[in-house]
Amino acid sequence: MFILILKTIILGIIEGITEWLPISSTGHMILANEFIKLNVSDSFWEMFEVVIQLGAIMAVVVLYFKDLFPWGFGKSKRDTILTFRLWVKIIIGCIPCAIIGLLFDDFINEKFYNPWTVAIMLIVYGLLFIVVENIHKNKKARVEDINKLSYTDALKVGLFQVLSIIPGTSRSGATILGGLMIGLDRKVAANFTFFLAVPVMAGASLLKIVKFGFNFTSSEIIVLLVGMVTAFVVSILTIKLLLKYIKNNDFKAFGYYRIVLGIIVLLYFIFK
């Protein structure tokens, strides 16, 4: 049991770091499973690698509770209205991913959840990060305040989020890239990405739990809780560090990381 919990903590750390950095949490979890195999059933693992994200979601809720909760904190009537408008934009941004996810969840799991897809997507989106950052270098962002994000902007970012259904793409990577391409400031793109994660990841987790069923063993419950708590703590630190980092830096470093990792993964499975 000790080894199982230790492995779960490592996976929680990986989830907490990679969920918010644009480097693909699902991709890293698939790869981690190659080396850190939990002694669980395939059906539990498929559910676990998604539901562990609930811990990461709670980090956003805690860090941004003031921004996401419409009342209190000395908010004026105007502030409350702006918060409700933000939630409308979040819902609009989530609709495309919800529709595609519900329709094609089983197909995507069967066809794309493999190391080859992860490696290719890591490289492709790594290149895109570098190209997009080079194009937007020294360009003034069109939207520098999240309250000035339009409903159309929210839908466009949501459409980019659909791309993240393919493992290795990165949900944060797809939405941040999309945000930069339509003229959002890096901080606005990152924050809106965090907000979109709450309903999207909560819905995906609920779907996986329903498919798995509620007949958990005691060890499975412990694994889920340890994984989520670890992901929560690490996510708090990761989000804070990312926001501090993007104040003075672009996302190209993540692009280079993705390319290098993608190449390593390809070589590993070619010669395995």
Rosetta blueprint (number, residue, H / E / L):
1 M L
2 F H
3 I H
4 L H
5 I H
6 L H
7 K H
8 T H
9 I H
10 I H
11 L H
12 G H
13 I H
14 I H
15 E H
16 G H
17 I H
18 T H
19 E L
20 W L
21 L L
22 P L
23 I L
24 S L
25 S H
26 T H
27 G H
28 H H
29 M H
30 I H
31 L H
32 A H
33 N H
34 E H
35 F H
36 I L
37 K L
38 L L
39 N L
40 V L
41 S L
42 D H
43 S H
44 F H
45 W H
46 E H
47 M H
48 F H
49 E H
50 V H
51 V H
52 I L
53 Q H
54 L H
55 G H
56 A H
57 I H
58 M H
59 A H
60 V H
61 V H
62 V H
63 L H
64 Y L
65 F H
66 K H
67 D H
68 L H
69 F L
70 P L
71 W L
72 G L
73 F L
74 G L
75 K L
76 S L
77 K H
78 R H
79 D H
80 T H
81 I H
82 L H
83 T H
84 F H
85 R H
86 L H
87 W H
88 V H
89 K H
90 I H
91 I H
92 I H
93 G H
94 C H
95 I H
96 P H
97 C H
98 A H
99 I H
100 I H
101 G H
102 L H
103 L H
104 F H
105 D H
106 D H
107 F H
108 I H
109 N H
110 E H
111 K H
112 F H
113 Y L
114 N L
115 P H
116 W H
117 T H
118 V H
119 A H
120 I H
121 M H
122 L H
123 I H
124 V H
125 Y H
126 G H
127 L H
128 L H
129 F H
130 I H
131 V H
132 V H
133 E H
134 N H
135 I H
136 H L
137 K L
138 N L
139 K L
140 K L
141 A L
142 R L
143 V E
144 E L
145 D L
146 I H
147 N H
148 K H
149 L L
150 S L
151 Y H
152 T H
153 D H
154 A H
155 L H
156 K H
157 V H
158 G H
159 L H
160 F H
161 Q H
162 V H
163 L H
164 S H
165 I H
166 I L
167 P L
168 G L
169 T L
170 S L
171 R H
172 S H
173 G H
174 A H
175 T H
176 I H
177 L H
178 G H
179 G H
180 L H
181 M H
182 I L
183 G L
184 L E
185 D L
186 R H
187 K H
188 V H
189 A H
190 A H
191 N H
192 F H
193 T H
194 F H
195 F H
196 L H
197 A H
198 V H
199 P H
200 V H
201 M H
202 A H
203 G H
204 A H
205 S H
206 L H
207 L H
208 K H
209 I H
210 V H
211 K H
212 F H
213 G L
214 F L
215 N L
216 F L
217 T L
218 S H
219 S H
220 E H
221 I H
222 I H
223 V H
224 L H
225 L H
226 V H
227 G H
228 M H
229 V H
230 T H
231 A H
232 F H
233 V H
234 V H
235 S H
236 I H
237 L H
238 T H
239 I H
240 K H
241 L H
242 L H
243 L H
244 K H
245 Y H
246 I L
247 K L
248 N L
249 N L
250 D L
251 F L
252 K H
253 A H
254 F H
255 G H
256 Y H
257 Y H
258 R H
259 I H
260 V H
261 L H
262 G H
263 I H
264 I H
265 V H
266 L H
267 L H
268 Y H
269 F H
270 I H
271 F H
272 K L
